[in-house]
Amino acid sequence: MSTRTVIRGGLVITASDELHADVLIEDTRIAAIAATGTSAADAWTADRIIDATGKYVIPGGVDAHTHMELPFGGTFASDTFETGTRAAAWGGTTTIIDFAVQSVGRSLREGLDAWNAKADGKCAIDYGFHMIVSDVNQDTLKEMDLLVEEGVTSFKQFMAYPGVFYSDDGQILRAMQRSAENGGLIMMHAENGIAIDVLVEQALARGETDPRFHGEVRKALLEAEATHRAIKLAQVAGAPLYVVHVSATEAVAELARARDEGLNVFGETCPQYLFLSTDNLAEPDFEGAKYVCSTPLRPREHQAALWRGLRTNDLQVVSTDHCPFCFTGQKELGRGDFSKIPNGLPGVENRMDLLHQAVVDGHISRRRWIEIACATPARMFGLYPKKGTIAPGADADVVIYDPHAEQIMSAETHHMNVDYSAYEGRRTTGRVETVLSRGTSVITDREFTGRAGHGSYTPRSTCQYLL
């Protein structure tokens, strides 16, 4: 049975336009958009009418960087694909791209199969995968070609975490050369992990064990150095590069310089770097452990460069790097040794609201909000215009957003499977009211009406954002 839904009277906001318009949805796709009150819109009939008067009608968010169930530091990220995608929906995100992990000595295929098994039948919203490449060899390079053909078109490498995910410059160059040929996009965790390990060892020897020292040893200069090195390796390979979770002024400067040279170099930052700082890492009684992530939180003065980068498009995407570990029993593994605190923050539910607060505060425009949270991540990772916009033919991933509702972020009210909020007590203006995923209501007037298994795996084309 075909179903028709009409969303009436809202302000439709995309990356390029704002229009008071009605939206017609037929089954899983957007069928038409017409200005509110016109004869074309008034003539539509529907099985369901959603009144969006006084609200925004925006595309569902695309969070291109999540880690559900990630094994790390002897434990696992506390959100499963079921709990994490449900929380994402509550926050107005309708697509995530998570990371499948290749273990050293194993194939890419084994890693991808394992992550497909974790997610299959569990997700409330649509999902795709990047591939973490931990072991570059001739077999891995051949597999990269096969994965691109299958719709896994991006590969993450690490200049950090020696002995776990780390790749040396030669391995990185080989993977970049391969991606230059097959159309894949290399995503880089840019920190000089070899140097950081020296500083960690020295800090612990001095008795500097508290969470705040996590930020002090992972220096901004070592993020900038690795960013510069990754850019030059990509330039040698003739490959595009996407640098994940950019946190430091100096790293933004490296990206800006490369982009001024006309290189296909892109940068992502995350809400934690825009709204939190080393002040949080220094919270007493081990509370700072809640804020341990890598790259680390920086002193507050770095935030201005990140906001400026988002306005000038030297940074193109805001993702969450959602990788939650509970304070009790998980973050506590690092009591007495900050290097043993599992790295990661919860945030998949908070991103769209925090970025709307940035609109309210004057950091970005409404259209830029949608661009960095919906449209550009969809374009960057081969999902546009199926995802990331409101246009005829697009998936009916639509959020009715109340720009005037106020909320206080708290672990007591969030839906992520973690025992604290990184934004506890923060007041924000704007809140998700209703969320459609491919035309199906998953949040209806602030109630969860979705189900595990509604979300489907979404293969991706190659990057649509290249110069």
Disulfide bonds with the S-S distance in Angstrom:
none
